[in-house]
């Protein structure tokens, strides 16, 4: 990053430390217990004097992180609760404006402009921060937004044909289903107005930035540009790809980023580590050195697009989701990648459980119409060739599989569950 970026972050860091020391019950306690003199922390490099904040601490002391009276809160959201109970997050009016500024910049990074029309294929309700961010970002940029929500292929295509959006905002695994619906119903999707897709919630690239199997599946059928984005409720910001497709760009005005190894040391260029963020400009619930649990490769060198901000590669996995299976370490995206290679598979759910000896077991739930010795052998061989091990397969009705994946109370499809 440039000297100007570091100087700007240092100034904002000093302000947030003073603010937390005055308003945060949690960080007041941390500063006191750790003997931290915040006036000695002058640059992002000095943050190493401060302990990490973990997901467990955020959940256990949730309201102690709140820095304003609840009467000042404009929007109440929760985390997705993928691996644990959702955690409350509170946004003031200033935080909502910050969210809008972040997403407007993210849209611009993904080659968007006020001339675009965005079609939102995720929920904007159910306490989901991302849906709010997309809508607010489009307004901030001056672009149009069609709020369709998740699923409903008929309504998605009816909206595309009626309003001619140029960009879709979607969970990428939904796109093959959207294309299958179009082909089954005589819709010429190749002639549609859609030029690009902002992909959320799932990676569409490998660590070397080539498309993974899901990315290949989409782009082999549809001539659209895919942009990855990585974000979380806790950071209230996003890492978004530019046209180069070489990692999501940090917005240095909103976050200080560290990517650290198992010992908490910053990793080098192109190396993998856990993503740690310090939020800047947050009023409701600022966080210092928050460990996201997400593992990514990091790139500090300037991008060919001209930006000097740090970039993150696709999420390889979450530390909490590491599976030890038959002597092999596996992250769920590796399982998804194999399943996305098989054109016959439209729906699947990965179930991780423990056997009587406390060891991890993996079962793949698939639609019953696929059941057959030839298909099983093909899938087992594919898993063994890619991952060296093969999980158990279980076949259930398409109705039951749909019900398990697309739950009414969930904001995202449940492709992975832990028992």
Buried (B, 14 or more C-beta within 10 A) or exposed (E): BEEEBBEBBBEBBBEBBEBBBEBBBBBBEBBEEEEBEBEEBEBBEBBBBBBBBBBEBBBEEBEBBBBBEEEBBEBEBBBBEBEEEBBBBBBBEBBBBBBBBBBBBBBBBBBBEEEBBBBBBBBBEBBBBBBBBBBBBBBBBEBBBBBBBBBBBEEBBEBBEEEBBBBBBBBBBBBBBBBEBBEEEEBEBEEBEBBBBBBBBBBBBBBEBEBBBBBBBBBEBBEBBBBBBBBBBBBBBBBBBBBBBBBBBBBBBBBBBBBBEEEBEBBEEEEBBBBBBBBBBBBBBBBBBBBBBBBBBBBBEEBEBEBBBBBBBBBBBBBEBEBEBBEEEBBBBBBBBBBBBBEEBBBBBBBBEEEEEEEBBBBBBBBEEBEEEEBBEEBBEBBEEBBEBBBEBEBBEBEEBBEBBBEEEBBBBEBBBBE
